[in-house]
Amino acid sequence: MKKTPSITVDEWRAELERLGELGGDKGNTSAELAERLGVSLRRMRQILANGVAEGRYIRGRGIRTNIDGCQRKVAVYQIKEKK
């Protein structure tokens, strides 16, 4: 049997992060936006829901690390570029 090259945990995590960036993990979560804008999470979700319905924002999927260290898929939002 051929020996496969070993990889460290840090190298593995770095590669996963690089792949996540290529996958389009751009945007901010509703919680991140609420904190930056100084509004409640409930209000921010209302703003985003209206904006997505009106076509002003794009809703995508991103990956964030929870407090327990697990990575989760979350909704992320971007402003839709005008053409």
N, C-alpha and C positions, 0 to 999 in steps of 0.2 A: 504494500500500500504506500502511496505517496504521502509524504508529510505535507500538511497545509501550513502556510505561515501563520504564526500566532499573532493575535492582535490584543492590545490592552483594552481595558474597559474605557479608559479616557479616549483612545483612538476611535473606538466603536461609537461612543456618544458624540464625538465631534463629527463623525461621518453622518450619523442620523440627523444632527442639527443642520448640516450642509444640505442634505437631501430635503429636509423640511423647508428650508429657505427656497429651494428650487421649486417646491410644490405650491408655492403661492400663499404662504402663511403671512401675507401682508394684511394690515388692518388692525383695528383695535376692538376689544370686547366692549360690551355695554358697561361693564364695571370700570374698565380703564377710562373710558370716555367720561363717565359720570364723575369719577374722581378728579380728572383734569379740568372739567368744566364747573365743578362745584355744585352739581345738582344731584337729586336723589336717584337711586338706581331705577325706581319705578318711573320717574319722569323721563329719564334717559331712554328707557325701553319704549315709552310712548313716542318720543321724538323719532327714534330709529324706525319703529313700525310705520309711522306716517311717512317718513322719508323713503323707505323701501317701496311702499305702496305708490308713492308719487314718482318713483324712478330717480330720486336724487342720490340714493345710497345703494351700494352693492353689498349683499350679504354673502359671505363666504365661510369657509371652515378653516380653522387654524388649530394649532396645538399649543397648549399652555401647561405648565407644571403646577400641580396643586400643592397645598401646604404640606401634604404627606409625601411629596416627592414623585407622585405618579403623574404621567403625562396624559392629558385628556383632550379630546376634540371639543372645540368650542366655536360658537358663532363669532365671526369677526366682520367688521363693517368698514367700507371705504367710501369716499365721496366719488360719485360717478363723474368721470371726465366729460366735459361738454365737447361735442364735435363740431 
